Every structure is written in structure tokens, then in C-alpha cells.
């Protein structure tokens, strides 16, 4: 056995070759896969091992494709349809095959245990969303009036004088991601709110997450042409973030966990922002959406009251700005 791992690598490849010679592709793949993993750990391998490793990778790809085709065929015969069958089962297949990874809620401030790990909320759980979409044209008209005053947009992530300011992945005080708030951190921004009566009326029946001094936030969010919001996680997992696209040129996308969606004017959705997510605008025009936050259905009325009381107690002890420490 060599000190640099080459001996182990040669042994794994040789074992894989032996299983292939017996016609056992599955056994060969197990040894070849371990060999490829070891080679990656080593970083640099002996020149005489390059071709055997390339051959091993080719076998892995061939065997994997054959195995997945076999599995798909048997599942199809059992009635599985990726477009209609259980989405959770489809995800389990992707996880087993390594096509996707499992993302978890990772709130930066407060974790409420026992909630489903769901990226985008099922449409059926948001019965009020249709009504919000029907008012999209009225909301867009109010936005258009505000766009005549571009100075109203402020960076979404602004620095604070009373707390340390991290880099925020380049988003701190960055005008590429900016907003006009109707409500901010649970406080109505009266000047802007008064100019958007149709928007607030459209949200009157929505279960907004109301925690004084913290939520809701209702805002027009602008992502400049060519800009990107890097991967990040939200602060609390007891709410959903809702998007109503208003001005969305092609090439504007949101990734939440494994799932990427493209914004389309008037088509709303809600997602868990404590699951890693990122956004990008690959178009030549600004993207603007309406954002607001709602309680998750799983949070009972009693729990909503207790969560609200808890944050009230935190702020009474040491008043802070929204989710600051």
C-alpha cells in the first residue's frame, strides 16, 4: 500500500474490473465509485491511473443510466407518473439518485419545531391567493404611479448605526435590490400606504403575519436588470413569503431549495424563506413584485398569540429594530 493512496486506488479499480469480468456491473460500480471518490480526495493521481479512472467513470454512468431506466420502467408499470403521482415520492427518488439534495428550514433568528419542510406552499392551502391575483392590474397601476418617483426606492438591506453591519453577501446598501414599503416591520408607512388603497384592499382578507414591530412587511421589491440576490435564509419559519409578480421580463427566476420558478406577471406563489433561496434577473429590464408575509396554516391561533407575546417580551426587555439582535 503506497503512502499517497495510489495502492488503494489500484486495488479498488482492480476489484471493479474483476466484477465487470464476471458480468456483475452493480458490484463493479460499487468499487469504481469508491475509487473515483478516493481520487477526488487525493487531488492528483499517478498518470498511469488516469485512463483506468476515466474507464471507471464511463462504467458508472452506463450502469447508473441502466439502473434508473430499469427502476423507471418497473415504477411506470406500477402506475407511477412523475407529473401526477406523489410529489414526495418523486423527491425521494431524486434524493436516492443524488439528483437533488435535501434542504431544511434554517431560520437565522427563531425556529418553531415540527413544521413541514416544504419549499413552495401548495396552491390549495392558499385559498385567498386567487383573489389577490384578480387585483393584480389595480395593484400594478398603483405601482406605476410610484415609479414616476424612482427616489422612493431604497436598498432592501440598509446599514444600521446601532448594530454591527456584516457584508450581507454584497447586498448591504446595494440599490440593485431595493424596495418601496407600504408596511415595514409591522408599521404602516402612511405616506406610501395612502397612495396604494387598492393594494391594501386586495390584502384585507389575507392572513398577514402580525407581530408588532416586526411583521407584516408589504413592499414593492425591485431587482435591477442583470442583478442577483445570493443564496440566503430568512429569520423565522412560522410564516410564508408571498410574491405577486407585477413587472417580470423573461429571465427572472427564484430558486427555493431544489425548485426554480420563473416569475410571470399576475401569477402568485408563497414559499418558506428559511429554506435557502436566491433570485436572479437575467433580463435587460427591472423586475418588480409585490411581497407580503402570512402565517403558516400549521401555526394554531394559540401559538400565534404566544409567538406574538414572546417577541413583545423580547422587545420590552431590549427594544430592537425588527429582527436585529
VOBA-1610 file (N, C-alpha, C; in pm, whole numbers, padded with zeros to 5 digits, always signed):
BEGIN
Unk+00085-00120+00000Unk+00000+00000+00000Unk+00088+00124+00000Unk+00071+00213-00092Unk+00152+00334-00100Unk+00100+00439-00005Unk+00192+00526+00043Unk+00154+00629+00140Unk+00063+00733+00080Unk+00066+00749-00054Unk-00016+00853-00116Unk-00155+00802-00156Unk-00185+00677-00131Unk-00317+00624-00161Unk-00328+00557-00296Unk-00221+00559-00377Unk-00228+00502-00511Unk-00253+00352-00506Unk-00193+00285-00405Unk-00213+00142-00392Unk-00360+00108-00367Unk-00423+00183-00279Unk-00565+00161-00251Unk-00646+00185-00378Unk-00609+00289-00452Unk-00682+00323-00574Unk-00670+00211-00676Unk-00549+00159-00695Unk-00529+00050-00790Unk-00607-00075-00748Unk-00610-00099-00616Unk-00681-00217-00566Unk-00831-00204-00593Unk-00888-00085-00570Unk-01030-00065-00594Unk-01065-00083-00742Unk-00981-00028-00829Unk-01006-00042-00973Unk-00995-00188-01014Unk-00895-00256-00961Unk-00877-00397-00995Unk-00998-00480-00950Unk-01050-00450-00833Unk-01168-00522-00784Unk-01289-00493-00875Unk-01301-00366-00917Unk-01409-00330-01007Unk-01397-00404-01139Unk-01274-00413-01191Unk-01250-00485-01316Unk-01289-00632-01303Unk-01257-00690-01187Unk-01288-00832-01166Unk-01439-00856-01167Unk-01514-00767-01103Unk-01659-00783-01102Unk-01718-00763-01241Unk-01662-00669-01318Unk-01710-00648-01455Unk-01685-00773-01539Unk-01569-00837-01518Unk-01536-00958-01593Unk-01635-01070-01564Unk-01694-01069-01443Unk-01793-01170-01407Unk-01933-01134-01455Unk-01947-01012-01511Unk-02078-00967-01554Unk-02160-00904-01445Unk-02095-00870-01333Unk-02164-00807-01220Unk-02138-00656-01223Unk-02218-00585-01306Unk-02198-00441-01319Unk-02227-00365-01192Unk-02322-00416-01114Unk-02356-00346-00990Unk-02241-00353-00890Unk-02181-00471-00877Unk-02067-00483-00787Unk-01950-00400-00835Unk-01925-00401-00968Unk-01815-00321-01024Unk-01836-00173-00995Unk-01960-00128-01011Unk-01990+00013-00989Unk-01960+00055-00846Unk-01986-00034-00751Unk-01958+00000-00611Unk-01809+00026-00590Unk-01722-00058-00646Unk-01578-00039-00631Unk-01528+00080-00713Unk-01581+00094-00836Unk-01540+00207-00918Unk-01580+00340-00853Unk-01697+00345-00794Unk-01743+00468-00730Unk-01652+00506-00614Unk-01614+00405-00535Unk-01523+00434-00423Unk-01387+00480-00477Unk-01343+00424-00588Unk-01215+00465-00646Unk-01220+00610-00690Unk-01329+00649-00756Unk-01343+00788-00802Unk-01347+00883-00683Unk-01417+00844-00577Unk-01422+00928-00457Unk-01283+00945-00397Unk-01207+00837-00389Unk-01072+00844-00334Unk-00983+00932-00421Unk-00995+00920-00553Unk-00914+01002-00643Unk-00943+01150-00623Unk-01070+01184-00601Unk-01104+01323-00576Unk-01042+01373-00446Unk-01040+01286-00346Unk-00978+01325-00218Unk-00828+01346-00234Unk-00766+01263-00318Unk-00621+01274-00339Unk-00586+01400-00417Unk-00674+01443-00506Unk-00650+01565-00583Unk-00567+01541-00707Unk-00456+01470-00693Unk-00368+01441-00807Unk-00331+01293-00802Unk-00344+01226-00917Unk-00315+01083-00920Unk-00202+01055-01020Unk-00145+00936-01008Unk-00038+00894-01099Unk-00090+00891-01243Unk-00010+00935-01339Unk-00056+00940-01479Unk-00110+00807-01530Unk-00053+00696-01481Unk-00098+00566-01531Unk-00237+00528-01480Unk-00291+00607-01383Unk-00424+00580-01329Unk-00533+00664-01396Unk-00493+00759-01480Unk-00592+00848-01542Unk-00687+00770-01631Unk-00632+00687-01720Unk-00718+00612-01813Unk-00809+00513-01738Unk-00757+00435-01641Unk-00846+00345-01566Unk-00958+00419-01494Unk-00928+00538-01444Unk-01031+00616-01375Unk-01136+00666-01474Unk-01091+00709-01592Unk-01187+00751-01694Unk-01278+00636-01734Unk-01220+00518-01744Unk-01298+00400-01777Unk-01398+00369-01665Unk-01354+00385-01542Unk-01442+00361-01427Unk-01561+00457-01430Unk-01533+00584-01459Unk-01640+00684-01465Unk-01739+00649-01575Unk-01688+00604-01689Unk-01776+00566-01801Unk-01867+00450-01761Unk-01811+00353-01691Unk-01892+00239-01646Unk-01998+00286-01546Unk-01958+00374-01454Unk-02054+00425-01355Unk-02172+00491-01425Unk-02144+00577-01523Unk-02252+00645-01595Unk-02342+00545-01668Unk-02281+00447-01734Unk-02360+00348-01808Unk-02447+00265-01715Unk-02387+00218-01605Unk-02461+00136-01509Unk-02571+00216-01440Unk-02542+00343-01409Unk-02642+00427-01343Unk-02761+00449-01435Unk-02734+00480-01561Unk-02842+00501-01657Unk-02926+00375-01674Unk-02861+00258-01681Unk-02935+00133-01696Unk-03020+00105-01574Unk-02964+00129-01455Unk-03038+00106-01331Unk-03159+00198-01321Unk-03140+00327-01355Unk-03251+00421-01346Unk-03359+00389-01449Unk-03318+00343-01568Unk-03417+00304-01669Unk-03496+00183-01622Unk-03429+00088-01559Unk-03497-00030-01504Unk-03597+00013-01396Unk-03550+00098-01305Unk-03637+00142-01196Unk-03758+00217-01249Unk-03734+00306-01345Unk-03843+00384-01403Unk-03944+00294-01472Unk-03895+00193-01544Unk-03985+00102-01615Unk-04073+00025-01517Unk-04014-00025-01409Unk-04091-00101-01312Unk-04192-00013-01239Unk-04152+00110-01209Unk-04244+00202-01140Unk-04357+00245-01232Unk-04325+00268-01360Unk-04430+00302-01457Unk-04533+00190-01464Unk-04484+00067-01464Unk-04576-00048-01468Unk-04662-00055-01344Unk-04610+00000-01233Unk-04686+00000-01108Unk-04780+00120-01098Unk-04780+00205-01203Unk-04873+00318-01205Unk-04813+00452-01171Unk-04680+00459-01160Unk-04616+00586-01124Unk-04611+00680-01244Unk-04654+00805-01222Unk-04649+00909-01324Unk-04587+01033-01259Unk-04466+01073-01300Unk-04399+01185-01233Unk-04481+01313-01231Unk-04570+01332-01329Unk-04649+01456-01336Unk-04775+01451-01250Unk-04815+01331-01208Unk-04941+01318-01136Unk-04928+01247-01002Unk-04829+01164-00986Unk-04815+01088-00862Unk-04760+01175-00750Unk-04745+01115-00635Unk-04700+01185-00514Unk-04570+01262-00539Unk-04575+01393-00513Unk-04454+01475-00530Unk-04348+01434-00429Unk-04391+01391-00311Unk-04293+01349-00210Unk-04219+01224-00254Unk-04292+01131-00317Unk-04226+01010-00366Unk-04128+01045-00478Unk-04168+01136-00568Unk-04077+01178-00675Unk-03950+01237-00618Unk-03965+01320-00513Unk-03848+01378-00449Unk-03761+01269-00387Unk-03824+01167-00328Unk-03746+01060-00267Unk-03659+00989-00370Unk-03711+00974-00492Unk-03631+00913-00599Unk-03513+01001-00636Unk-03538+01131-00648Unk-03430+01224-00682Unk-03322+01226-00574Unk-03364+01218-00448Unk-03267+01218-00338Unk-03184+01090-00340Unk-03250+00975-00363Unk-03180+00847-00366Unk-03080+00843-00481Unk-03117+00904-00594Unk-03029+00902-00711Unk-02923+01011-00707Unk-02931+01100-00609Unk-02833+01208-00598Unk-02859+01323-00693Unk-02978+01326-00756Unk-03010+01436-00847Unk-03045+01564-00771Unk-03091+01548-00648Unk-03125+01663-00565Unk-03070+01640-00424Unk-03061+01747-00348Unk-03022+01739-00208Unk-03139+01787-00123Unk-03139+01748+00002Unk-03248+01785+00091Unk-03215+01917+00160Unk-03303+02015+00145Unk-03287+02144+00210Unk-03379+02150+00333Unk-03330+02211+00440Unk-03406+02223+00563Unk-03431+02370+00596Unk-03532+02392+00680Unk-03553+02526+00733Unk-03435+02561+00824Unk-03373+02674+00798Unk-03260+02720+00879Unk-03277+02868+00909Unk-03377+02904+00989Unk-03400+03046+01019Unk-03284+03107+01096Unk-03256+03231+01067Unk-03144+03299+01130Unk-03178+03350+01270Unk-03307+03350+01307Unk-03342+03409+01437Unk-03425+03315+01523Unk-03534+03258+01469Unk-03627+03181+01552Unk-03678+03059+01476Unk-03661+02941+01539Unk-03707+02815+01480Unk-03824+02761+01562Unk-03938+02741+01495Unk-04053+02675+01555Unk-04049+02530+01508Unk-04037+02433+01601Unk-04015+02294+01559Unk-04141+02227+01505Unk-04120+02119+01431Unk-04228+02033+01388Unk-04303+02075+01264Unk-04255+02176+01192Unk-04325+02223+01072Unk-04274+02149+00949Unk-04361+02123+00851Unk-04319+02051+00729Unk-04208+02127+00656Unk-04116+02049+00600Unk-04006+02107+00523Unk-04053+02121+00378Unk-04129+02226+00350Unk-04188+02247+00217Unk-04133+02376+00158Unk-04082+02369+00035Unk-04021+02484-00030Unk-04128+02586-00072Unk-04213+02547-00165Unk-04324+02631-00208Unk-04454+02572-00152Unk-04540+02657-00099Unk-04666+02611-00042Unk-04758+02560-00153Unk-04834+02455-00123Unk-04934+02407-00218Unk-05040+02514-00240Unk-05077+02530-00365Unk-05177+02630-00400Unk-05308+02609-00323Unk-05345+02483-00300Unk-05470+02452-00233Unk-05473+02503-00089Unk-05356+02525-00030Unk-05351+02574+00108Unk-05360+02726+00116Unk-05374+02792+00001Unk-05377+02939-00003Unk-05505+02983-00076Unk-05622+02961-00017Unk-05748+02989-00088Unk-05769+03135-00122Unk-05700+03225-00057Unk-05714+03369-00078Unk-05626+03420-00193Unk-05539+03334-00246Unk-05442+03379-00346Unk-05509+03417-00478Unk-05616+03346-00515Unk-05685+03378-00640Unk-05737+03520-00640Unk-05793+03563-00526Unk-05847+03698-00517Unk-05738+03804-00529Unk-05621+03777-00472Unk-05509+03870-00484Unk-05467+03882-00630Unk-05461+03769-00699Unk-05423+03771-00840Unk-05523+03850-00925Unk-05651+03839-00892Unk-05752+03911-00970Unk-05734+04062-00960Unk-05671+04110-00855Unk-05650+04253-00838Unk-05512+04298-00886Unk-05441+04210-00957Unk-05304+04243-00999Unk-05299+04369-01084Unk-05395+04388-01174Unk-05391+04506-01261Unk-05410+04634-01181Unk-05495+04631-01079Unk-05515+04750-00994Unk-05388+04779-00914Unk-05326+04674-00864Unk-05202+04690-00786Unk-05092+04744-00877Unk-05084+04691-00998Unk-04981+04737-01092Unk-05000+04884-01126Unk-05122+04930-01137Unk-05148+05071-01167Unk-05095+05160-01055Unk-05113+05118-00930Unk-05060+05197-00819Unk-04908+05195-00818Unk-04849+05082-00853Unk-04703+05075-00866Unk-04654+05170-00974Unk-04720+05172-01090Unk-04677+05258-01200Unk-04673+05404-01158Unk-04769+05446-01076Unk-04768+05585-01028Unk-04646+05612-00941Unk-04606+05514-00861Unk-04489+05531-00775Unk-04359+05531-00856Unk-04359+05459-00969Unk-04237+05451-01049Unk-04199+05586-01109Unk-04292+05679-01112Unk-04260+05813-01159Unk-04167+05886-01062Unk-04150+05831-00942Unk-04061+05889-00841Unk-03958+05783-00800Unk-03859+05758-00882Unk-03764+05649-00854Unk-03688+05664-00723Unk-03681+05787-00671Unk-03611+05808-00545Unk-03681+05742-00426Unk-03806+05698-00447Unk-03878+05631-00338Unk-03819+05494-00307Unk-03751+05433-00404Unk-03690+05302-00380Unk-03564+05320-00294Unk-03555+05235-00190Unk-03438+05234-00102Unk-03380+05092-00101Unk-03248+05077-00079Unk-03191+04942-00071Unk-03267+04855+00029Unk-03294+04732-00010Unk-03370+04643+00077Unk-03293+04614+00206Unk-03161+04598+00196Unk-03078+04576+00314Unk-03000+04704+00341Unk-03037+04773+00448Unk-02973+04900+00482Unk-02889+04885+00608Unk-02778+04956+00612Unk-02689+04952+00729Unk-02755+05021+00848Unk-02711+04980+00968Unk-02764+05036+01092Unk-02651+05097+01173Unk-02682+05202+01246Unk-02581+05266+01330Unk-02571+05201+01467Unk-02678+05132+01510Unk-02680+05078+01647Unk-02640+04932+01656Unk-02600+04871+01544Unk-02558+04731+01545Unk-02444+04713+01445Unk-02359+04607+01466Unk-02255+04580+01366Unk-02321+04544+01233Unk-02256+04583+01125Unk-02309+04555+00992Unk-02216+04459+00919Unk-02268+04340+00886Unk-02191+04247+00806Unk-02202+04283+00659Unk-02130+04210+00578Unk-02129+04239+00435Unk-02261+04205+00368Unk-02337+04109+00427Unk-02465+04066+00369Unk-02448+04021+00224Unk-02339+03951+00197Unk-02313+03896+00063Unk-02321+04001-00045Unk-02275+04122-00014Unk-02274+04228-00112Unk-02405+04302-00128Unk-02506+04269-00047Unk-02637+04332-00060Unk-02655+04454+00030Unk-02565+04474+00126Unk-02578+04585+00218Unk-02571+04718+00143Unk-02679+04798+00155Unk-02689+04930+00091Unk-02675+04922-00061Unk-02706+04806-00117Unk-02693+04785-00261Unk-02825+04821-00330Unk-02828+04922-00415Unk-02953+04962-00481Unk-03003+04863-00585Unk-02921+04761-00619Unk-02968+04661-00716Unk-03089+04584-00663Unk-03101+04574-00530Unk-03217+04511-00467Unk-03279+04617-00377Unk-03388+04675-00422Unk-03445+04789-00350Unk-03595+04771-00332Unk-03656+04860-00254Unk-03797+04841-00221Unk-03865+04974-00187Unk-03996+04973-00207Unk-04085+05076-00154Unk-04180+05005-00059Unk-04182+05045+00067Unk-04261+04976+00169Unk-04395+05046+00192Unk-04502+04964+00193Unk-04633+05011+00239Unk-04645+04986+00389Unk-04596+04870+00431Unk-04578+04836+00572Unk-04434+04787+00586Unk-04370+04826+00695Unk-04233+04782+00720Unk-04219+04743+00866Unk-04177+04620+00890Unk-04154+04571+01025Unk-04276+04593+01115Unk-04394+04566+01060Unk-04516+04576+01138Unk-04571+04716+01156Unk-04516+04812+01085Unk-04560+04951+01099Unk-04602+05003+00961Unk-04722+05058+00953Unk-04768+05114+00826Unk-04687+05238+00790Unk-04644+05244+00665Unk-04573+05361+00614Unk-04679+05451+00551Unk-04734+05538+00632Unk-04860+05606+00599Unk-04854+05679+00466Unk-04744+05745+00435Unk-04737+05822+00311Unk-04754+05736+00188Unk-04686+05621+00185Unk-04696+05530+00071Unk-04826+05452+00076Unk-04864+05405+00192Unk-04986+05326+00205Unk-05108+05403+00156Unk-05111+05533+00184Unk-05225+05615+00143Unk-05236+05623-00009Unk-05125+05600-00078Unk-05125+05607-00224Unk-05157+05471-00288Unk-05175+05369-00205Unk-05198+05234-00258Unk-05321+05170-00194Unk-05437+05233-00200Unk-05556+05176-00136Unk-05599+05043-00199Unk-05587+05030-00330Unk-05628+04905-00394Unk-05539+04789-00351Unk-05411+04817-00333Unk-05319+04711-00289Unk-05355+04662-00150Unk-05378+04755-00059Unk-05412+04715+00077Unk-05550+04650+00083Unk-05642+04695+00000Unk-05774+04632-00004Unk-05762+04488-00053Unk-05675+04464-00150Unk-05655+04329-00203Unk-05601+04234-00097Unk-05532+04289+00003Unk-05471+04206+00108Unk-05556+04202+00235Unk-05674+04264+00232Unk-05756+04275+00353Unk-05797+04139+00408Unk-05820+04041+00321Unk-05865+03909+00365Unk-05750+03809+00377Unk-05628+03857+00361Unk-05511+03770+00367Unk-05466+03754+00513Unk-05428+03633+00556Unk-05385+03612+00696Unk-05243+03665+00720Unk-05228+03796+00710Unk-05096+03856+00729Unk-05038+03819+00865Unk-04908+03796+00868Unk-04840+03764+00993Unk-04819+03894+01070Unk-04893+03912+01178Unk-04889+04038+01251Unk-04820+04019+01386Unk-04700+04073+01396Unk-04625+04077+01521Unk-04576+04221+01535Unk-04632+04299+01626Unk-04598+04441+01635Unk-04447+04466+01638Unk-04405+04560+01557Unk-04264+04596+01550Unk-04181+04503+01464Unk-04245+04399+01405Unk-04168+04301+01329Unk-04235+04265+01196Unk-04360+04229+01198Unk-04431+04196+01075Unk-04574+04248+01084Unk-04645+04266+00972Unk-04602+04227+00837Unk-04514+04332+00772Unk-04453+04290+00663Unk-04393+04383+00568Unk-04466+04365+00436Unk-04505+04477+00377Unk-04571+04477+00246Unk-04491+04575+00161Unk-04442+04530+00048Unk-04349+04613-00028Unk-04349+04580-00175Unk-04312+04678-00255Unk-04279+04657-00394Unk-04128+04637-00401Unk-04086+04520-00444Unk-03945+04484-00445Unk-03892+04487-00588Unk-03784+04561-00607Unk-03723+04576-00740Unk-03587+04508-00744Unk-03568+04425-00845Unk-03438+04365-00872Unk-03392+04418-01007Unk-03282+04490-01005Unk-03236+04560-01125Unk-03194+04461-01234Unk-03196+04511-01356Unk-03154+04430-01471Unk-03014+04374-01448Unk-02998+04243-01468Unk-02868+04179-01453Unk-02826+04149-01311Unk-02908+04184-01213Unk-02870+04167-01073Unk-02905+04028-01021Unk-02841+03992-00911Unk-02862+03862-00848Unk-02865+03879-00697Unk-02959+03813-00632Unk-02963+03807-00486Unk-02900+03674-00447Unk-02789+03672-00375Unk-02718+03547-00346Unk-02797+03458-00250Unk-02760+03330-00241Unk-02830+03237-00151Unk-02831+03288-00007Unk-02947+03280+00057Unk-02961+03325+00195Unk-03083+03260+00258Unk-03101+03280+00389Unk-03213+03225+00464Unk-03282+03334+00542Unk-03414+03321+00557Unk-03492+03417+00632Unk-03477+03402+00783Unk-03555+03479+00857Unk-03533+03491+01002Unk-03621+03401+01087Unk-03749+03378+01049Unk-03838+03295+01129Unk-03915+03201+01036Unk-03942+03079+01084Unk-04005+02979+00998Unk-04154+02961+01025Unk-04216+03057+01092Unk-04360+03048+01120Unk-04444+03120+01016Unk-04383+03171+00914Unk-04455+03246+00811Unk-04412+03201+00672Unk-04491+03241+00574Unk-04459+03224+00433Unk-04439+03362+00371Unk-04350+03370+00276Unk-04331+03493+00199Unk-04407+03478+00068Unk-04492+03575+00037Unk-04576+03569-00082Unk-04526+03668-00187Unk-04527+03625-00312Unk-04487+03709-00425Unk-04603+03721-00523Unk-04633+03845-00561Unk-04725+03871-00672Unk-04644+03945-00778Unk-04605+03877-00885Unk-04526+03942-00990Unk-04608+04048-01064Unk-04547+04165-01083Unk-04616+04277-01148Unk-04546+04321-01276Unk-04414+04332-01273Unk-04335+04365-01392Unk-04222+04264-01396Unk-04239+04160-01479Unk-04144+04049-01474Unk-04103+04008-01616Unk-03997+04068-01668Unk-03948+04028-01800Unk-03895+03884-01798Unk-03892+03816-01912Unk-03838+03680-01917Unk-03694+03676-01866Unk-03660+03567-01798Unk-03525+03552-01746Unk-03512+03588-01600Unk-03624+03606-01530Unk-03622+03639-01388Unk-03670+03518-01309Unk-03585+03466-01220Unk-03612+03338-01155Unk-03586+03342-01006Unk-03659+03256-00934Unk-03638+03235-00791Unk-03611+03088-00768Unk-03503+03057-00697Unk-03476+02920-00653Unk-03500+02910-00503Unk-03583+02816-00464Unk-03604+02783-00323Unk-03568+02637-00306Unk-03460+02609-00232Unk-03414+02472-00221Unk-03378+02416-00357Unk-03445+02306-00396Unk-03418+02243-00525Unk-03499+02302-00640Unk-03600+02381-00608Unk-03701+02418-00708Unk-03681+02559-00760Unk-03673+02571-00893Unk-03658+02701-00958Unk-03789+02735-01030Unk-03838+02856-01008Unk-03956+02905-01078Unk-03926+03039-01142Unk-03990+03063-01255Unk-03976+03191-01323Unk-04100+03276-01295Unk-04077+03400-01254Unk-04190+03489-01229Unk-04264+03518-01358Unk-04398+03521-01349Unk-04482+03562-01461Unk-04588+03657-01408Unk-04608+03765-01478Unk-04699+03869-01432Unk-04832+03810-01387Unk-04872+03847-01266Unk-05003+03809-01214Unk-05014+03670-01157Unk-04907+03590-01162Unk-04911+03453-01109Unk-04837+03450-00975Unk-04914+03438-00867Unk-04857+03449-00733Unk-04818+03313-00676Unk-04732+03316-00577Unk-04696+03197-00501Unk-04651+03237-00362Unk-04633+03136-00275Unk-04583+03158-00139Unk-04477+03053-00111Unk-04371+03090-00038Unk-04262+02998-00012Unk-04206+03021+00127Unk-04130+02924+00173Unk-04064+02931+00304Unk-03926+02991+00285Unk-03907+03113+00331Unk-03779+03179+00305Unk-03669+03137+00401Unk-03701+03049+00499Unk-03594+02998+00585Unk-03523+02878+00520Unk-03576+02831+00407Unk-03505+02736+00324Unk-03417+02817+00227Unk-03295+02775+00209Unk-03201+02853+00125Unk-03266+02889-00008Unk-03257+03016-00043Unk-03315+03062-00169Unk-03229+03173-00228Unk-03247+03195-00357Unk-03174+03300-00427Unk-03258+03345-00547Unk-03228+03465-00595Unk-03303+03520-00708Unk-03206+03581-00808Unk-03250+03584-00935Unk-03167+03647-01036Unk-03255+03708-01145Unk-03204+03816-01200Unk-03269+03884-01311Unk-03171+03885-01427Unk-03190+03793-01519Unk-03100+03783-01635Unk-03153+03859-01755Unk-03246+03951-01732Unk-03303+04029-01841Unk-03235+04166-01849Unk-03281+04247-01942Unk-03230+04383-01958Unk-03322+04487-01895Unk-03418+04440-01816Unk-03515+04532-01755Unk-03531+04498-01606Unk-03578+04595-01530Unk-03601+04573-01387Unk-03718+04478-01366Unk-03707+04397-01262Unk-03816+04310-01220Unk-03877+04368-01092Unk-04010+04380-01087Unk-04076+04434-00967Unk-04192+04343-00928Unk-04194+04305-00800Unk-04300+04220-00747Unk-04354+04280-00618Unk-04475+04241-00583Unk-04532+04274-00452Unk-04498+04160-00357Unk-04445+04194-00240Unk-04411+04095-00139Unk-04490+04123-00012Unk-04542+04018+00050Unk-04605+04029+00181Unk-04590+03895+00251Unk-04606+03893+00383Unk-04585+03769+00459Unk-04711+03730+00535Unk-04735+03598+00543Unk-04854+03543+00607Unk-04815+03434+00706Unk-04903+03410+00802Unk-04882+03298+00894Unk-04891+03165+00817Unk-04812+03069+00858Unk-04830+02933+00807Unk-04957+02874+00868Unk-05029+02796+00788Unk-05152+02733+00835Unk-05129+02645+00956Unk-05011+02583+00964Unk-04985+02488+01073Unk-04976+02556+01210Unk-04954+02687+01212Unk-04944+02759+01339Unk-05085+02788+01390Unk-05122+02732+01504Unk-05258+02747+01557Unk-05279+02889+01611Unk-05405+02930+01628Unk-05431+03063+01687Unk-05363+03081+01823Unk-05363+02976+01906Unk-05295+02987+02035Unk-05146+03012+02016Unk-05086+02937+01924Unk-04943+02951+01901Unk-04909+03088+01843Unk-04995+03139+01756Unk-04972+03274+01703Unk-04970+03376+01816Unk-05064+03362+01908Unk-05068+03455+02021Unk-04945+03444+02108Unk-04898+03320+02134Unk-04780+03302+02218Unk-04654+03353+02150Unk-04642+03329+02018Unk-04526+03380+01945Unk-04523+03532+01948Unk-04641+03593+01928Unk-04651+03739+01933Unk-04613+03791+02071Unk-04663+03724+02176Unk-04630+03765+02311Unk-04482+03751+02340Unk-04421+03644+02290Unk-04278+03622+02311Unk-04196+03735+02252Unk-04227+03773+02126Unk-04150+03881+02065Unk-04179+04014+02133Unk-04302+04030+02181Unk-04331+04151+02258Unk-04247+04158+02384Unk-04228+04042+02450Unk-04145+04039+02570Unk-03999+04068+02537Unk-03952+04013+02425Unk-03814+04040+02383Unk-03793+04189+02361Unk-03886+04252+02292Unk-03871+04394+02261Unk-03889+04482+02383Unk-03970+04436+02479Unk-03986+04513+02602Unk-03859+04510+02685Unk-03785+04401+02678Unk-03661+04389+02753Unk-03549+04471+02690Unk-03539+04461+02556Unk-03434+04532+02484Unk-03487+04566+02347Unk-03551+04684+02333Unk-03608+04721+02204Unk-03505+04714+02093Unk-03548+04660+01980Unk-03457+04648+01866Unk-03532+04685+01740Unk-03460+04696+01632Unk-03522+04721+01503Unk-03547+04588+01435Unk-03676+04554+01424Unk-03717+04431+01357Unk-03640+04311+01408Unk-03564+04244+01320Unk-03503+04118+01359Unk-03359+04135+01405Unk-03319+04256+01437Unk-03184+04277+01488Unk-03167+04215+01625Unk-03044+04190+01665Unk-03016+04129+01793Unk-03054+04224+01906
//
